[in-house]
Amino acid sequence: IKGLERITPEGQKMHLGAKSSVYHLIGNLAEGEKVLVSEGLATGLSLHEISGCPVAVSFGSNNLLAVAQLIKDKKNCIPVVCPDADSAGARATEEALKAGVQIITMPEGSPKSWDWNDLTIKHGADEAQRIFRQQEQNSPTCAEAEEGEYLSSIDELELEEADFLISGILERDSLVGVFGESGAGKTFFVLDALSSVATGIDFHGRPVQQAPCIYVCAEGKRGIVKRNRAWNLGRWKNPDGIKAFYPVRCNITLPDDEAEQKLISLIDGTMQKHKITNPGIIAFDTVARTLVGDENSNADMSAYIRAMDRIKARYPGVAVVLVHHTGHTEKNRARGASSLKCALDAEIQVAISADTAT
């Protein structure tokens, strides 16, 4: 067992353990045969009933393509992604088609957020089976998907449920800044957060979603191992150490094509070695030591942000964390160009108050 999911009567989803690149299988896999990939368990059960095919439940739209690729590469099966009828499903459809993975969408005109379980409950298994076969016959090819691009109206877009790596603090698919003056404990905060996610233990009472973490250590390289060991002794207390925390100790400065490819090569190689599709967090500590150019220049900072966007796009669902300093006089904001703050999805200030880091 890699992870657990619990849905409360109020509809709150709670995750324990790994979620990325893992799945729950309904039915049996056979080499060369078709395997449907669903978001939720109820959807998967209905798809299995109306199609007769095995189904891999991915537990989230962000994981659909990763599971499909895992099934294709590791199990030598033919994955078919079956997304829900919402904006996240539309995004998963686009990603799957670009990756050359077949999809079967919900029928046109389906109510927002519907899935195959909703359709089966509404129409019954026999009618749902007929509709599914029809959708299967009409499923778009990659070439067809590229022909007609369009924009959705605002009322067609769904509010997406937050997918937190750390409950209430850090979301997947986000760019987050962590700033504070020297000595405030920025690195300790980030190492604590990443170590919690890497091991799956609560972050100071907040549930986490376990995921591998990449830490670009551009400052304090000599101390990273000591801090890791200290955290393990104080929080994790595991003699095997922290297996899903991977520090990058070589120099990485962005934007730079060679450095970017070096980082991607390191991450891809690490994920391949440990049979993981995507990291959950990639942290850069600090902005000043990983930025090519002048941190006070909006042009240079914007180019740096675009490099981060490319990294986010390569690893769907990843949270990119940027650690930055304050200025000498302005202690309540990250120093340098304002374009950094404008690009962030969230910003966390680490400060010392009465000898306590907050």
ZIWOQUI-V289901 format. One record per residue. N is the residue number from 1. SS is DSSP state (H for helix, E for strand, - for the rest). Layout:
n = [N:N]
ss = [SS:SS]
//
This chain:
n = [1:2:3:4:5:6:7:8:9:10:11:12:13:14:15:16:17:18:19:20:21:22:23:24:25:26:27:28:29:30:31:32:33:34:35:36:37:38:39:40:41:42:43:44:45:46:47:48:49:50:51:52:53:54:55:56:57:58:59:60:61:62:63:64:65:66:67:68:69:70:71:72:73:74:75:76:77:78:79:80:81:82:83:84:85:86:87:88:89:90:91:92:93:94:95:96:97:98:99:100:101:102:103:104:105:106:107:108:109:110:111:112:113:114:115:116:117:118:119:120:121:122:123:124:125:126:127:128:129:130:131:132:133:134:135:136:137:138:139:140:141:142:143:144:145:146:147:148:149:150:151:152:153:154:155:156:157:158:159:160:161:162:163:164:165:166:167:168:169:170:171:172:173:174:175:176:177:178:179:180:181:182:183:184:185:186:187:188:189:190:191:192:193:194:195:196:197:198:199:200:201:202:203:204:205:206:207:208:209:210:211:212:213:214:215:216:217:218:219:220:221:222:223:224:225:226:227:228:229:230:231:232:233:234:235:236:237:238:239:240:241:242:243:244:245:246:247:248:249:250:251:252:253:254:255:256:257:258:259:260:261:262:263:264:265:266:267:268:269:270:271:272:273:274:275:276:277:278:279:280:281:282:283:284:285:286:287:288:289:290:291:292:293:294:295:296:297:298:299:300:301:302:303:304:305:306:307:308:309:310:311:312:313:314:315:316:317:318:319:320:321:322:323:324:325:326:327:328:329:330:331:332:333:334:335:336:337:338:339:340:341:342:343:344:345:346:347:348:349:350:351:352:353:354:355:356:357:358]
ss = [-:-:E:E:E:E:E:-:-:-:-:-:E:E:E:E:E:E:-:-:-:-:-:E:E:E:-:-:-:-:-:-:-:E:E:E:E:E:-:-:H:H:H:H:H:H:H:H:H:H:H:-:-:E:E:E:E:-:-:-:H:H:H:H:H:H:H:H:H:H:H:H:H:H:H:-:-:E:E:E:E:-:-:-:E:-:H:H:H:H:H:H:H:H:H:H:H:H:-:-:-:E:E:-:-:-:-:-:-:-:-:-:-:E:-:H:H:H:H:H:H:H:H:-:H:H:H:H:H:H:H:H:H:H:H:H:H:-:-:-:-:H:H:H:H:H:H:-:-:-:-:-:-:H:H:H:-:-:-:-:-:-:-:E:E:E:-:-:-:E:E:-:-:E:E:E:E:E:E:E:-:-:-:-:-:H:H:H:H:H:H:H:H:H:H:H:H:H:H:-:-:-:E:-:-:E:-:E:-:E:-:-:E:E:E:E:E:-:-:-:H:H:H:H:H:H:H:H:H:H:H:H:H:H:H:H:-:-:-:-:-:-:-:-:E:E:E:E:-:-:-:-:-:E:-:-:H:H:H:H:H:H:H:H:H:H:H:H:H:H:H:H:H:-:-:-:-:-:-:-:E:E:E:E:E:-:H:H:H:H:E:-:-:-:-:-:-:H:H:H:H:H:H:H:H:H:H:H:H:H:H:H:H:H:-:-:-:-:E:E:E:E:E:E:E:E:-:-:-:-:-:-:-:E:-:-:-:H:H:H:H:H:H:-:-:E:E:E:E:-:-:E:E:-:-:E:E:-]
//
